Amino acid sequence: MNQLLMVLCALLVSISVIFIVIEVRANFDRSFLIFGIVNLLICSFCIVDIVIQPSKQILYWTLLQHLIASFFPPFLLWHVSLIQNNINRSLIKFSFLASLVFSVLFLSGAMLKSVSEEVLTTACYNFTFVPYIIATQIYLIKKLSWKLENVSAKQKKFTLFYLIGILLLSAGSIADLLSIITGYGLLHLFPSYSFLGALGFSIAVTIIFTEKLTSIIREREVTFKKLREAYKDLEEVQTLKELGQSTAIINHEIRNYAAAISGYSEMLGMLPSLDERSKKIVARISECITHLTNFSNDILEFSRSRILKDKIPLNLEELIRKCIDTHFENKRDIFEINVEKSEFDTVINGDNNKLEQVFINIFKNSIEAKAQKIKIDLTSRETLLFCTVDDDGVGCTKEQLGQIFKSFYTTKKNVGGTGLGMCVVRSIIEVHGGHVNAYSKNVVGKGEHGISLHISFPKYEIEQPEKHDIVLIKEGIKNLANVIKVFQNVLISPHVMQDVGELDQKPFEKPPVTIIAAPGQLSLLRTKYGFNIQTFAIVEGINNLPFVVHENRDEYPALFSEEYLLKKIVACCGITNR
């Protein structure tokens, strides 16, 4: 039995050292360091019981155990304060001071004495050290028990394990204190009650802190992934900066030489002595010059896309209609514009020329994709103007969709595409404080084809984001990053919670209007609150895309997008600003 207990203690010591080293080197959480120290103290206490004390009590080793135990209270107080993020420095300092005083008293022989090969306590021990230990344990139990009523389900599990550990430690130490005072003990298989309590505490807290460390490591991995993506974006920005510095000069030179070549080719084409083959070659030269000039212009436009010169209030609906009339007059019949009537208008603050270029590029792409219908919907909210552009063109695959806004990516190289059009679109929209997302109807799996662009702009003279009575519960949502991105793109800030348990702790001015969560969490919600709340279930759909189902209505799952959020959730549920 002793060998098994020794192996267990050695394992706990190893884990404690690992936690201390991790915190010292990686600076995850200070509570890991204090946990490692507490665990080492407890394991040292247990090792003395296993190795030294099995045969008989020896005053020297009992004193050593009590010296170790006298520092349990301050470190436990410190540890609990850290995990609850509520540090009482005065109390911790007082506890450390008391532990130092007790250490001196133990070393002076005022607390324990040896009589007939037995270790007995003195009156000083019984009336000072015992109340100190008991008072600390009662305080910790009360503090942890109160915390159980004010935390999320995940934090409740953590606190519950810690409370169980403290209860085991308290029960063992109190039982041992009573056995020392009365001189009557019941244990035969194990060295002491304190040993069992300390070992139970160490195991319980090690389990929960190992789980916490695993959770932090996962979060760090997600953070590092985002940092890598941000670094890639930074490299792209640096590339664009270097490109912009030389673009104007290069463009000027290209246009000069292109104009000269174009002029000479036109003159050459007018010579009567040219045969048909030569005329075709000259015509081909003119086409190449045109493509070269267009490419040069695209590069120049791309480098200037983030520079706004004339930012003024403008009506986006009028801008779109003017763009169609001016640049796509012969295709006017394929366009359909719908504006949701609202008390708010469609005015945004922007650069007219840049925004016109945005819609020229978008409509041009749709027409080149053989679209027979281009539908534009404008939806106005208090702080946001939302625009969707749907076409029924050839669409794209999931792989192509992921590259659609990348610079120099094109599927039209055979017709002179430069791969900068949609990159310019995104750049101009973002510099206006907006967002754009692309969805392929081919990917959604409804038998349709085409592209749907969801664009949002902040309304004129309104800078504050909307705060809606929407609760987003993260637990169980596999596509959480995509879901949150949709909220961000339309400037909506939901109340984000880890699980259903947090609803009780949120001080809403009125009951939340809408809950968006995974089906499992909504099932718990219905059990707890009934059916009087609007609920939307987020599920994983085709190609790992997030789909949403309105649970209060009989309707099919739909892609969770900016359009659905505004038109089906915000509008239909009557959600208003806070």
Sequence and secondary structure as in RCSB ss.txt:
>XXXX:A:sequence
MNQLLMVLCALLVSISVIFIVIEVRANFDRSFLIFGIVNLLICSFCIVDIVIQPSKQILYWTLLQHLIASFFPPF
LLWHVSLIQNNINRSLIKFSFLASLVFSVLFLSGAMLKSVSEEVLTTACYNFTFVPYIIATQIYLIKKLSWKLEN
VSAKQKKFTLFYLIGILLLSAGSIADLLSIITGYGLLHLFPSYSFLGALGFSIAVTIIFTEKLTSIIREREVTFK
KLREAYKDLEEVQTLKELGQSTAIINHEIRNYAAAISGYSEMLGMLPSLDERSKKIVARISECITHLTNFSNDIL
EFSRSRILKDKIPLNLEELIRKCIDTHFENKRDIFEINVEKSEFDTVINGDNNKLEQVFINIFKNSIEAKAQKIK
IDLTSRETLLFCTVDDDGVGCTKEQLGQIFKSFYTTKKNVGGTGLGMCVVRSIIEVHGGHVNAYSKNVVGKGEHG
ISLHISFPKYEIEQPEKHDIVLIKEGIKNLANVIKVFQNVLISPHVMQDVGELDQKPFEKPPVTIIAAPGQLSLL
RTKYGFNIQTFAIVEGINNLPFVVHENRDEYPALFSEEYLLKKIVACCGITNR
>XXXX:A:secstr
 HHHHHHHHHHHHHHHHHHHHHHHHH   HHHHHHHHHHHHHHHHHHHHHHTSSS   HHHHHHHHHHHTTHHHH
HHHHHHHHTT   HHHHHHHHHHHHHHHHHHHHTSSEEEETTEEEE HHIIIIIHHHHHHHHHHHHHHHHHHHTT
S HHHHHHHHHHHHHHHHHHHHHHHHHHHHHHT    SSSS HHHHHHHHHHHHHHHHHHHHHHHHHHHHHHHHH
HHHHHHHHHHHHHHHHHHHHHHHHHHHHHHHHHHHHHHHHHHHHT TT  HHHHHHHHHHHHHHHHHHHHHHHHH
HHHHTT  S EEEEEHHHHHHHHHHHH GGGGGGEEEEE   SS  EEEEEHHHHHHHHHHHHHHHHHTT S EE
EEEEE SSEEEEEEEE S    HHHHHTTTSTT  S GGGT  S HHHHHHHHHHHTT EEEEEEHHHHTSS   
EEEEEEEEBTT  S B BSEEEE TT TTHHHHHHHHHHTTB  EEESSGGGGGGS  SS  SEEEE HHHHHHH
HHHH S SEEEEEEE GGG EEEEETTS    EE  HHHIIIIIITTTT  B 
